[in-house]
Amino acid sequence: MEKLNVMLIGLVRNELQLSLRNLIISGMLLSLICSLETIAQNERKISGQVLDANTEPLVGATLLEKGTNNGTVSDLDGNFEFIISSENAILIVSYIGYETQEVATVGRTNLAIVLAEQSSELLNEVVVVGYGTQRRKDLTGSIASVSSEAIENQPLASIDQLLQGRAAGVNISQSSGAPGGRSTIRIRGASSVNAGNEPLLVIDGIPMYNGSKDPGGTSYGTSSPTNPLASLNPNDIASIEILKDASSTAIYGSRGSNGVIIITTKRGESGAAKVNYNGYYGVQNVVDKLDLMNGQEHAEFLNDWAMASGLEAPFSNPASIGEGTDWQNEIFRSSAIQDHQLSLSGGNENTKYFISANYFNQEGVIINSGMERYSIRLNVDQKINEKIQFNQSLTFNRTINNSLPISNAGSDNVRSAGERAYVTSPTIPVRDDEGNYVDVWYGVNKPESPVASLLTTKSTLTGDNLLGNLSLDYEIAEGLVFQTMAGVNLMNRSNEEFYPGGSTYIGGLFGGLGMISNRRITNILNENTLRFSRNFLDHHSLEVLAGFTWQKETTFLSSLQPTGFPNDLLGINSVGGTTGTPIVGSNLLDWSIASFLGRVNYQFDDKWLLTATVRADGSSRFAMDNKWGYFPSVAMGYRLSEEGFMEDFVFLDDLKIRGSYGLTGNQEIGNYQSLARLVTNLIYIFDNQLVSGARQSSLSNQNLSWERSAQWDIGLDMSFFEDRIRVIFDYYKKDTRDLLFTINLPSYSGFSSALFNTGMVENRGIELDLGIDVIRGNDFSWNMQTNYSRNKTAMTDLGQSASTNLFIGHPPGVGLGYLFDGVFRDQAEVQDHGAQPNAMPGDMRYVDSNEDGIFNADDRVLVGNPVPDYIFGSNHQFNYKGLSLSVFFQGVIGHDGNRISRLFDPSDVSSNKARALVERWTPENPDSNIPRAGVSNWLGSSFLRQDLSFVKLRNIQLGYQIPVQSLSGISDARVYVSGQNLITFTNDYFGYDPDGGGGGYPTARTIVFGLNLGF
Amino acid sequence: MNIKNKLLRKGQGIAMIFCFLFLGCENFLEEKPYSFLAPENFYNDEKDALSALVGAYAGLGVGSNNFLARRLHYLTWFPSDEAYPPTLAPQRQLDDFTFASDHVDVNQTWTQMYDAINRSNVVIGRVANIEMDESLKQQYIAEAQFIRALCYFYGVRLWGAIPLITDEVTSVEQVSNATRDSEDLVYGQIISDLESAAQYLPAENQDGRASLGAAKGLLAKVFLTRASSVAGSSEDYQRCADLAKEVIDSPNHQLVSNYQNAIGVANKFNPESLFELQGDRVLIPLGMHTIFGQFTIPRDIIGLVPEEGQTGNSDIVSEINYFNLYDDRDYRKESTFVTEGVNRQGEHVTWESFTFPYPHPAWKYVDQTSSSRNGYAFSANFVVLRLADVYLMRAEALNEINGPSAEAYEMINAIRERARNRDGVTPSTYPENLEGLSQDEFRDAVLMERAIELGFEGHRWFDLVRTGRLLETIRSINPSSAIAEKHYLFPIPADELIINENLTQNPGW
C-alpha cells in the first residue's frame, strides 16, 4: 500500500502540473487516489521547513492539506506549522518557479521539504493535442508549443501578432499596422489555391477560423476588415500549441490541412487565492516614414511633367516653395497604448477558478484611429463527486475599432489612410489663409484634404463576442471516462460609417455617404468523447479515444447604406432625413459539420510509440453524395535513447526518431457552392420604373467534395547535456490534391467559373527548433530559443483549370510581367533597340523577350517570388538575480513584391513621388535609369520590383523583480520596460514596413512601462 | 487489440446514437439556401417569366462595368481612330494595338456577352412552358430573341465564327466540346431571331424594351454588315434598304429637330431612339448606371458637375485627329466636345492646356439638366440604335445597289439638314446638302457622316471594319502603329482555347 501510494503520489505530482491542461486525466487519477485511501479523522499538528535545493529557506511557500481549504504559508525562515485534519493527510507544497510537491505526512510531525526548481526539461512538458494532452516525450507528431511566458508583457493586441516568429514553420504577416488589423497565418505554406489557407483555431475546445467576421462596409469598399482574434484577450492565454503534421492534425480531419492552433486559457489552481495585476502604459510612433519629394522637388517634377505633355509649367519658381508640407507629419501622431488586467485565481481540491477582467486601449498612429477592448473571463472547474467532474470556460469581449481604410477601393474614390498622405502634393499648405483645409493641387484627381477627411470620417466597428463551453466528465469505470462538452461562440458585430459630403471625396459624390450594417453569428458545438487508458503487462501502455461531434453556424447579415445627408453634423446617428435612395440588403447563411473521430496511442517500454487517428467528417458544404470524407493518419516514434547500447552516450538525454503520414482536408469554401443558384436581386428599368430580375448565377456541381492533403513528416527530437541543448527537427512534404479550385468554365456556357476538385499543390520544407541554455548559473543565466524553417510551394498540376495566372512548378502569386531594361538615353538608343519605335528619350526600355522585334504583351515573362526562402525567430533570455532581459529577433528572407506604383510612376501627375525620382532622366541627366517625368510608355513592370526580406528586432524586455519581503500583502512585484518593433533591417526596402502590407497604414514602434503585482 | 476494437465499436455506437438521436445526420448536413432560389422551383408564372426577361435585359450591362455599359466600348473605341484612354493603362494596349489574347476587355466582353445570351436562352426555353397570357408570352420570348440576336451580332463582328449556343446551359458537359460555328450560321441565327421577334414585338417605343422598330432597324444593320462579310449574300443591301425604309416610314419614329436631343441623355426614349441600354443612377444608387459621362468629363474643369468642386475623370478622351474630322461650323462638334472651361485655379483654359490635353466628348453623355452628379454624369442611357443611323444605313445600301440615287441623297441630306437646323433658333448653312458625288465619293461621304453624326456612340470601329478601312485609317494617323491585318477580328480569349481544344484562334493571333 505504502509503495503504491508513493508511486501514485509521484504520478500525481507530475500530473498536477498537467492539471491546468488536462482536467480529465488528473480528475481520473485524483478520484483513483481518493478511492484507494482510507480516511482517518485525527487532527494533529505538524511543522517543518521549506527549502530549495541549496538548502536556502523559501519564504512564502504555500502549504495546503490536500482535499481541504486548510493551509498556511512558510515564514521568513521557511518554517511553518499548522494543524492537519487527518492522520494520512497529504501536503501540497507550491512556490512560484518551483515544482509543486505532494508530501505524505503519515507518521511524521516534522518535515524538511525540499522543492526542486522547475526545469525547462522537455521530456515531462505536457503539450495539448487534439482532444487531449500528451507528454512531449511521447509525441509522435510535429507540434510546436508557445508558453504564456514567451509572449507576456508585449504591447500587442492579438495572439497572431504575438506568435510572429515564435514557432518554426509558422509564417505570420500583418496586413497593416492598424490597431486590430488582420494578419495572414500560414503553417507550412499555403496548400490551397481558392479555398482557405488559414489554420483552424481551437480556443478552449471550440474550433473556429479567423476569417473576417465583419458585417461589411459600403458598396464602395470604404471599410477594411478587422481581426476577430483581437477580441481574445492574450493575457488569459496559458499556452498555445501549433499542430503541423498530419498525425497531429488529422484528428481535426476536414479542417486540419492548414494546421491547427490550439489555444488554452488559464485555469485556477488549488491553493490560496491569488490576485494579480498586470498593466502597461506606453507610447507608439510610426517606425519609418516614406522618403518622398518635398515641395520644391515636387513642383520641379510637375513642371517637367507639364512640359513633357506640351503644357505650360505650373510653377514659375519652385525654389520658393521650399520644403512645403510634410503630409505624413500631418496625419501621424504619437499615440498611447495601455493594458490593464486584473485576475483572481485559486481554489481547493474540488473547486478551482480563474477570473479576469481586462481593458486594452490602443490609439492608432494615424489620427482618428484606434481600438479598445473590454473583456471578462470566468473559468471554473468543479469536482462533483468521485466520478463526475465539471469544467467551464466563459469569456465575453467587446471590441471597438475606429478603423481607417488600409487599401484603396472604387477606382480610388476611397484611398487608404496612408495613401491620402503620400498622394497629396507637398506644394500646398494644410490650410489656406482663411483657415480652410486645402484639397486642390496641380494634377489633383479626386481631391480631399488628408487631415480633414481623416478627422471627419467615422468608421466604427463594434464587436461583441461570447465564447464559452461547459463540459462534464464521467468516469464510467477505472480508466474509462466519458466526456460531453457543449460550446457556444456568439458574435454580434456592427459597423457604422459616415463620410461627410464636405470633407471626403467619396462623401462629396453623394452628399454624404453612410453605412449601418450588422452581422449576427450563432455557432454551437457539441462534442462527446470516450477515453480509455490503461497500462498492462508492465511495458504496455494504451490510450484509446473515440468521439462524435457536431457544429453548426448561422449568420445573418443586414445593411443600410444611406446617401444625401441634410448636413454633415449628425451623420450616421440620424439617417431619417437622408434624401438619396438607400441601398439595403440582407443575407442568411448557415453551415454544419458532423464528425466521428478516434485515436489510439500505444507505447511499448517507453521506447516504441504508435499513434493512429481517424476522423470522418460530414459537411453541409458539399454535394449530397459527397458530404462525407475520411481522414486517417498513422505515426510512429522510436526513442533510441532508451536502448541499452545508447547508455554510453552519457551526454545524450533523449533521442527520438518519429515519422508520420496522414490525410487531412479543407472545406473552407463559401456556402452553397455545390448548388445551382438562382438569384433574384437584379434590377433593371422599364419605363422609368425599377423592375427586379432573376438570373442563374451558378451551375450545380454534384461532384464537389473535400480537398485532401497527404503529408509526410520525418522528425527528430534530441536533447543533450542535461537538457542544455534541445533540438527538434522536421522534414515534411505535403501534397494537396483535389484542390477546391475555381476553374474557368468555357465562358460561352454563360458561366465563367465554378468550384471544382482538381489540380495539385506541393509544399515541402524543413523546420528546426533549437533551444540552448548557454549559461545556467544561480545568479546568471542565458537561454536561447531559435527556430528556422524553409518552405517551398509549387503548383504541381493545374488539372481542369485553364488558368493563365498559375504556373506548374511555381507558387500562386508568380505571374507574367514585363521586364524593365533601363531608360532610353537618346533617340539613337531608341533606333538601336528597334522594338519600341514610338518611344522617346527618357522612356522605358523593355526586354523584347521573344526577340521578334516587336515589343508587345507576348514579351511578358514569369516574375515574382511571393514565398520567402526561409523564416526564423530567435529569443534570448538573460537573468541576473532579479533582473531579466529578453531580446527577440525575427526574420523573413527571400521574397519580393512591388513598390507603391503611384510613387514611382512618373507618367502619373496626381500624386507626390518618391524622392528617388529626383534623379530621373532629364535632358541634362541622360544617364539616369529612372524614366522621365511624363514618360509615355509606363507599364507595370520589373521596375517596381523590390526585395521584401527583413530582419526585425521585434521585442526587447527588461524587467526587475522587486524584493517584496518587506512589503506586506504583496507576494510578487515586477516592473519592466518593453519595446516592440524596434529596428528593421531591409535590403533597400521602400515602404512603411515590409511586414505591414504596403502603404495603407504604417506600423508602430512601441515602448511601454509595465508592472506585475501579485497579492 | 481486441479491447481496442471493442471500445472503438462501443464508442462509435454511442456516437451513432447521438448522431441519429439528436440530429438525423443527413438532415443535419443538408444545405438549405435561404437567400437565393434553385432553378427547379422558379419559372412558374407570369411574374417569374418577367423576372427572367429582366435578367436578360440586365445581362446587357448591369453594374456599370459590364458589356454594353463599359467593356464593349473599351474594346471598340480605343482600337479605332476615335478615343484615347489617358489614365487607363490596360486600355492603352488596346489603343496602341499591343494587347494579347488574354486582355481583360477581350475576355470580359466575350464572357458577359455569352452570359446575356444564356439568360436569353433561359427565357426562350423556359417561358414557353409557363402557363400565362399567350400574347404576353410571345412578346417576352420575342424580346429575348432580340437580346440574343443583338449579342450574337456583336459577337460575329468582333470575333467572326463563334460557338452558337441556343439552349439554356445546365451543365458544363453540355457545351464542353463546342466548336466555332461559321459566320454564315451565326448570321442565320441572328436573322431568324430578329425576324421571329419582329412578328410579336409591339410597334410603339416601350421605354427601354425592344420594339418592332428596334428589331427591324437592327436587322437592317445585320444585312448591311453581312453584305460585305464572308457570309454576304447578293440581296443583303436590298434587304437592308427595305427594312430601313420600313423603320423610317413608321409613324413611331422621327428624327428630332435638335441634334442635342437626339441622344438619350436628358431626352431618353425620344422619337428617334430605337433601343437604349438603361442607365440611371438617380433611380438606383448602385447597379444600373453608365460611366461614360463621368469618364469623359475633364479632370480639371470645375463647374460642370453640379456638386461644388467636383470634376470628371478624363478617362476617355477624343483622339485629336478624330476631333479634327468635325468642321468648326458643325453644330455636332459643339454638341459633342467639351473643349474649354474654368480650372481649379480659376483660370479659363482650353483643351490644349487640360491636364490631359485632348478634347473631351462629354456632351454626348452628360445630362445638363440634372442638378446632381448622379443624374449629370451617371444616368445617360447608352443608345444602341437610333433613327439617324438607319437613315445612313439606307443611304449606304442604296449607293451600293445603284450608286448615289436621289433617294440616297435624301437620306444623308436629311441628317445634314438636321445638323444645320442647330437648336432651331439659330440655324446655320453648314453642313450644306451633298450632290453630284460618284459612287465611291458617296461611300466616303456616308462613312464620314457616320463618324460625325454617330461619334462616340459605339459605331466607328464596326464601320471601319465593315468597310475594310481600319488598317489604312490607323496607319494614316500613325505610320509606325503596331496594327496588323489580324486586328480586323479580336482574338478568342486565351482561356477559352485552353479549356476547349476544339476552339481555334483567329488568324494572326
HADDOCK unambig.tbl for C-alpha pairs under 7 A between the chains (distance, minus, plus):
assign (segid A and resid 311 and name CA) (segid B and resid 353 and name CA) 5.69 0.50 0.50
assign (segid A and resid 443 and name CA) (segid B and resid 355 and name CA) 6.53 0.50 0.50
assign (segid A and resid 445 and name CA) (segid B and resid 299 and name CA) 6.87 0.50 0.50
assign (segid A and resid 509 and name CA) (segid B and resid 373 and name CA) 6.98 0.50 0.50
assign (segid A and resid 530 and name CA) (segid B and resid 11 and name CA) 6.27 0.50 0.50
assign (segid A and resid 544 and name CA) (segid B and resid 4 and name CA) 6.88 0.50 0.50
assign (segid A and resid 546 and name CA) (segid B and resid 8 and name CA) 6.27 0.50 0.50
assign (segid A and resid 546 and name CA) (segid B and resid 11 and name CA) 5.29 0.50 0.50
assign (segid A and resid 546 and name CA) (segid B and resid 12 and name CA) 6.80 0.50 0.50
assign (segid A and resid 547 and name CA) (segid B and resid 11 and name CA) 6.45 0.50 0.50
assign (segid A and resid 547 and name CA) (segid B and resid 15 and name CA) 6.25 0.50 0.50
assign (segid A and resid 548 and name CA) (segid B and resid 15 and name CA) 4.88 0.50 0.50
assign (segid A and resid 581 and name CA) (segid B and resid 285 and name CA) 6.37 0.50 0.50
assign (segid A and resid 587 and name CA) (segid B and resid 35 and name CA) 5.71 0.50 0.50
assign (segid A and resid 588 and name CA) (segid B and resid 34 and name CA) 5.83 0.50 0.50
assign (segid A and resid 588 and name CA) (segid B and resid 35 and name CA) 5.99 0.50 0.50
assign (segid A and resid 589 and name CA) (segid B and resid 34 and name CA) 6.73 0.50 0.50
assign (segid A and resid 592 and name CA) (segid B and resid 29 and name CA) 5.94 0.50 0.50
assign (segid A and resid 593 and name CA) (segid B and resid 29 and name CA) 6.60 0.50 0.50
assign (segid A and resid 618 and name CA) (segid B and resid 29 and name CA) 6.89 0.50 0.50
assign (segid A and resid 619 and name CA) (segid B and resid 29 and name CA) 6.01 0.50 0.50
assign (segid A and resid 620 and name CA) (segid B and resid 29 and name CA) 4.37 0.50 0.50
assign (segid A and resid 620 and name CA) (segid B and resid 30 and name CA) 5.55 0.50 0.50
assign (segid A and resid 620 and name CA) (segid B and resid 31 and name CA) 5.22 0.50 0.50
assign (segid A and resid 621 and name CA) (segid B and resid 31 and name CA) 6.69 0.50 0.50
assign (segid A and resid 672 and name CA) (segid B and resid 31 and name CA) 6.85 0.50 0.50
assign (segid A and resid 676 and name CA) (segid B and resid 38 and name CA) 6.06 0.50 0.50
assign (segid A and resid 676 and name CA) (segid B and resid 39 and name CA) 6.92 0.50 0.50
assign (segid A and resid 677 and name CA) (segid B and resid 36 and name CA) 6.48 0.50 0.50
assign (segid A and resid 677 and name CA) (segid B and resid 37 and name CA) 6.02 0.50 0.50
assign (segid A and resid 677 and name CA) (segid B and resid 38 and name CA) 5.20 0.50 0.50
assign (segid A and resid 677 and name CA) (segid B and resid 39 and name CA) 6.70 0.50 0.50
assign (segid A and resid 678 and name CA) (segid B and resid 36 and name CA) 5.88 0.50 0.50
assign (segid A and resid 678 and name CA) (segid B and resid 37 and name CA) 4.95 0.50 0.50
assign (segid A and resid 678 and name CA) (segid B and resid 38 and name CA) 5.36 0.50 0.50
assign (segid A and resid 678 and name CA) (segid B and resid 39 and name CA) 5.72 0.50 0.50
assign (segid A and resid 679 and name CA) (segid B and resid 36 and name CA) 5.09 0.50 0.50
assign (segid A and resid 679 and name CA) (segid B and resid 37 and name CA) 6.23 0.50 0.50
assign (segid A and resid 682 and name CA) (segid B and resid 55 and name CA) 6.56 0.50 0.50
assign (segid A and resid 684 and name CA) (segid B and resid 54 and name CA) 6.40 0.50 0.50
assign (segid A and resid 684 and name CA) (segid B and resid 58 and name CA) 5.84 0.50 0.50
assign (segid A and resid 684 and name CA) (segid B and resid 288 and name CA) 6.63 0.50 0.50
assign (segid A and resid 685 and name CA) (segid B and resid 278 and name CA) 6.34 0.50 0.50
assign (segid A and resid 686 and name CA) (segid B and resid 207 and name CA) 6.13 0.50 0.50
assign (segid A and resid 686 and name CA) (segid B and resid 208 and name CA) 5.37 0.50 0.50
assign (segid A and resid 686 and name CA) (segid B and resid 209 and name CA) 6.81 0.50 0.50
assign (segid A and resid 687 and name CA) (segid B and resid 207 and name CA) 4.74 0.50 0.50
assign (segid A and resid 687 and name CA) (segid B and resid 208 and name CA) 6.33 0.50 0.50
assign (segid A and resid 692 and name CA) (segid B and resid 51 and name CA) 6.17 0.50 0.50
assign (segid A and resid 692 and name CA) (segid B and resid 54 and name CA) 6.69 0.50 0.50
assign (segid A and resid 693 and name CA) (segid B and resid 51 and name CA) 4.12 0.50 0.50
assign (segid A and resid 693 and name CA) (segid B and resid 52 and name CA) 5.88 0.50 0.50
assign (segid A and resid 693 and name CA) (segid B and resid 54 and name CA) 4.62 0.50 0.50
assign (segid A and resid 693 and name CA) (segid B and resid 55 and name CA) 4.49 0.50 0.50
assign (segid A and resid 694 and name CA) (segid B and resid 51 and name CA) 5.16 0.50 0.50
assign (segid A and resid 694 and name CA) (segid B and resid 52 and name CA) 5.09 0.50 0.50
assign (segid A and resid 694 and name CA) (segid B and resid 55 and name CA) 4.93 0.50 0.50
assign (segid A and resid 695 and name CA) (segid B and resid 52 and name CA) 6.43 0.50 0.50
assign (segid A and resid 695 and name CA) (segid B and resid 55 and name CA) 5.43 0.50 0.50
assign (segid A and resid 695 and name CA) (segid B and resid 119 and name CA) 6.80 0.50 0.50
assign (segid A and resid 699 and name CA) (segid B and resid 170 and name CA) 6.40 0.50 0.50
assign (segid A and resid 699 and name CA) (segid B and resid 171 and name CA) 6.36 0.50 0.50
assign (segid A and resid 746 and name CA) (segid B and resid 176 and name CA) 6.99 0.50 0.50
assign (segid A and resid 746 and name CA) (segid B and resid 496 and name CA) 5.65 0.50 0.50
assign (segid A and resid 746 and name CA) (segid B and resid 499 and name CA) 6.28 0.50 0.50
assign (segid A and resid 747 and name CA) (segid B and resid 111 and name CA) 5.05 0.50 0.50
assign (segid A and resid 747 and name CA) (segid B and resid 114 and name CA) 6.69 0.50 0.50
assign (segid A and resid 747 and name CA) (segid B and resid 496 and name CA) 6.99 0.50 0.50
assign (segid A and resid 748 and name CA) (segid B and resid 111 and name CA) 6.57 0.50 0.50
assign (segid A and resid 748 and name CA) (segid B and resid 114 and name CA) 5.07 0.50 0.50
assign (segid A and resid 749 and name CA) (segid B and resid 114 and name CA) 6.76 0.50 0.50
assign (segid A and resid 749 and name CA) (segid B and resid 169 and name CA) 6.13 0.50 0.50
assign (segid A and resid 749 and name CA) (segid B and resid 175 and name CA) 6.53 0.50 0.50
assign (segid A and resid 750 and name CA) (segid B and resid 111 and name CA) 6.93 0.50 0.50
assign (segid A and resid 750 and name CA) (segid B and resid 114 and name CA) 4.87 0.50 0.50
assign (segid A and resid 750 and name CA) (segid B and resid 115 and name CA) 3.92 0.50 0.50
assign (segid A and resid 750 and name CA) (segid B and resid 118 and name CA) 5.16 0.50 0.50
assign (segid A and resid 751 and name CA) (segid B and resid 115 and name CA) 6.42 0.50 0.50
assign (segid A and resid 752 and name CA) (segid B and resid 111 and name CA) 6.60 0.50 0.50
assign (segid A and resid 802 and name CA) (segid B and resid 495 and name CA) 5.85 0.50 0.50
assign (segid A and resid 802 and name CA) (segid B and resid 498 and name CA) 5.50 0.50 0.50
assign (segid A and resid 802 and name CA) (segid B and resid 499 and name CA) 5.39 0.50 0.50
assign (segid A and resid 803 and name CA) (segid B and resid 495 and name CA) 6.89 0.50 0.50
assign (segid A and resid 804 and name CA) (segid B and resid 495 and name CA) 6.77 0.50 0.50
assign (segid A and resid 837 and name CA) (segid B and resid 480 and name CA) 6.95 0.50 0.50
assign (segid A and resid 856 and name CA) (segid B and resid 98 and name CA) 4.78 0.50 0.50
assign (segid A and resid 856 and name CA) (segid B and resid 99 and name CA) 6.82 0.50 0.50
assign (segid A and resid 857 and name CA) (segid B and resid 98 and name CA) 6.04 0.50 0.50
assign (segid A and resid 857 and name CA) (segid B and resid 99 and name CA) 5.67 0.50 0.50
assign (segid A and resid 857 and name CA) (segid B and resid 100 and name CA) 5.50 0.50 0.50
assign (segid A and resid 858 and name CA) (segid B and resid 100 and name CA) 6.76 0.50 0.50
